[in-house]
Amino acid sequence: MFSKTVFVIFSIIMLSCVSTKNRPKYLETNTPAEIEAKKIIGAKMMEAGYLPGRIIYSEEADECQYSIQFKEDSKDFYYVDPINLSEEFYNDGQTVWVKFTEAKIEKRCEKAIPVEILEILNRDE
């Protein structure tokens, strides 16, 4: 019993001394100032005509290999099929800012409408 107690106390002390300096970036939390700055940037991008989206990769037969997902409301999403998506954006889950126009071609996949990308930029989220 004594050894278990000592082990637990030792573990707590060791975990509390772990440095956060080398912690992976995805584990870091944003400060309120960073969150506010991202909101301001987002508002400016949307004023400039960009929409916030996420690159989605799929291997399903009736889906586009790469599509861009947009949030329609708090629960629903819609998808577009970017016919001219650059390979630098072939990253599943990558967040982007996009300007596009509807492409005048037949649908290539079931759930997404074909679009032509006018401008696309990385979006930090």
C-alpha positions as CSV (number, residue, x, y, z in Angstrom):
1,M,0.0,0.0,0.0
2,F,2.8,2.4,0.9
3,S,4.6,1.8,-2.4
4,K,1.4,2.6,-4.4
5,T,1.0,5.8,-2.5
6,V,4.6,6.8,-3.1
7,F,4.3,5.9,-6.8
8,V,1.1,8.1,-7.2
9,I,2.7,11.1,-5.4
10,F,5.9,10.7,-7.5
11,S,3.9,10.5,-10.7
12,I,2.0,13.6,-9.8
13,I,5.2,15.5,-9.1
14,M,6.8,14.4,-12.3
15,L,3.8,15.3,-14.4
16,S,3.6,18.7,-12.9
17,C,7.2,19.4,-13.8
18,V,6.9,18.5,-17.5
19,S,7.8,21.5,-19.7
20,T,5.2,22.7,-22.1
21,K,7.8,24.4,-24.3
22,N,8.2,21.4,-26.6
23,R,4.5,20.6,-26.6
24,P,3.0,20.0,-30.1
25,K,1.3,23.0,-31.6
26,Y,-2.1,21.3,-31.9
27,L,-2.2,20.9,-28.1
28,E,-1.7,24.7,-27.5
29,T,-4.7,26.7,-26.7
30,N,-5.4,30.1,-28.1
31,T,-5.4,33.2,-25.9
32,P,-8.5,35.4,-25.9
33,A,-6.4,38.0,-27.9
34,E,-5.6,35.3,-30.6
35,I,-9.2,34.3,-30.8
36,E,-10.3,37.9,-31.2
37,A,-7.7,38.5,-33.9
38,K,-8.9,35.4,-35.8
39,K,-12.5,36.7,-35.7
40,I,-11.4,40.0,-37.1
41,I,-9.4,38.4,-39.9
42,G,-12.4,36.1,-40.6
43,A,-14.7,39.1,-40.9
44,K,-12.4,40.9,-43.2
45,M,-11.9,37.8,-45.4
46,M,-15.7,37.3,-45.7
47,E,-16.1,41.1,-46.5
48,A,-13.7,40.5,-49.3
49,G,-15.9,37.7,-50.7
50,Y,-14.1,34.6,-49.4
51,L,-15.8,31.7,-47.7
52,P,-14.3,29.6,-45.0
53,G,-14.1,25.9,-46.1
54,R,-12.3,22.6,-45.4
55,I,-10.7,20.3,-47.9
56,I,-12.3,16.8,-47.7
57,Y,-10.7,13.7,-49.3
58,S,-12.8,10.6,-50.1
59,E,-12.2,7.3,-51.7
60,E,-15.9,6.5,-52.0
61,A,-17.0,5.6,-55.6
62,D,-19.9,8.1,-55.8
63,E,-18.0,11.0,-54.1
64,C,-15.4,13.5,-55.4
65,Q,-11.9,12.6,-54.5
66,Y,-11.4,16.2,-53.2
67,S,-14.2,18.5,-52.3
68,I,-14.5,21.6,-50.2
69,Q,-17.0,21.5,-47.3
70,F,-18.8,24.7,-46.2
71,K,-21.0,25.1,-43.2
72,E,-24.5,26.1,-44.2
73,D,-25.9,26.6,-40.7
74,S,-25.1,25.2,-37.2
75,K,-25.7,21.6,-38.2
76,D,-25.6,21.3,-42.0
77,F,-22.9,21.3,-44.6
78,Y,-22.7,21.6,-48.3
79,Y,-19.9,20.6,-50.7
80,V,-18.4,21.8,-53.9
81,D,-16.3,20.0,-56.4
82,P,-13.3,22.3,-57.3
83,I,-12.5,21.4,-60.9
84,N,-9.2,23.3,-60.8
85,L,-7.9,22.6,-57.2
86,S,-4.1,23.0,-57.1
87,E,-2.2,20.0,-55.7
88,E,-0.8,22.1,-52.9
89,F,-4.4,21.9,-51.4
90,Y,-4.6,18.1,-51.6
91,N,-4.6,17.8,-47.8
92,D,-7.6,16.2,-46.1
93,G,-8.9,18.5,-43.3
94,Q,-6.9,21.6,-44.5
95,T,-8.8,24.8,-43.8
96,V,-9.0,27.3,-46.6
97,W,-10.5,30.6,-47.7
98,V,-12.1,30.3,-51.1
99,K,-13.7,32.4,-53.8
100,F,-15.4,30.4,-56.6
101,T,-17.9,30.5,-59.3
102,E,-20.2,27.7,-60.5
103,A,-18.6,25.7,-63.3
104,K,-20.8,25.0,-66.4
105,I,-20.0,21.3,-66.6
106,E,-21.9,18.2,-65.7
107,K,-21.6,17.0,-62.0
108,R,-18.7,14.6,-61.5
109,C,-19.9,13.3,-58.1
110,E,-23.2,12.9,-56.2
111,K,-23.0,15.3,-53.3
112,A,-21.0,18.3,-54.7
113,I,-21.7,20.9,-57.4
114,P,-18.8,21.6,-59.7
115,V,-17.1,25.0,-59.2
116,E,-14.1,26.9,-60.6
117,I,-11.8,28.2,-57.9
118,L,-11.1,31.9,-58.4
119,E,-8.9,32.3,-55.4
120,I,-7.9,30.0,-52.5
121,L,-5.7,30.7,-49.5
122,N,-4.7,28.7,-46.4
123,R,-6.7,29.4,-43.3
124,D,-5.2,28.9,-39.9
125,E,-7.8,27.4,-37.5
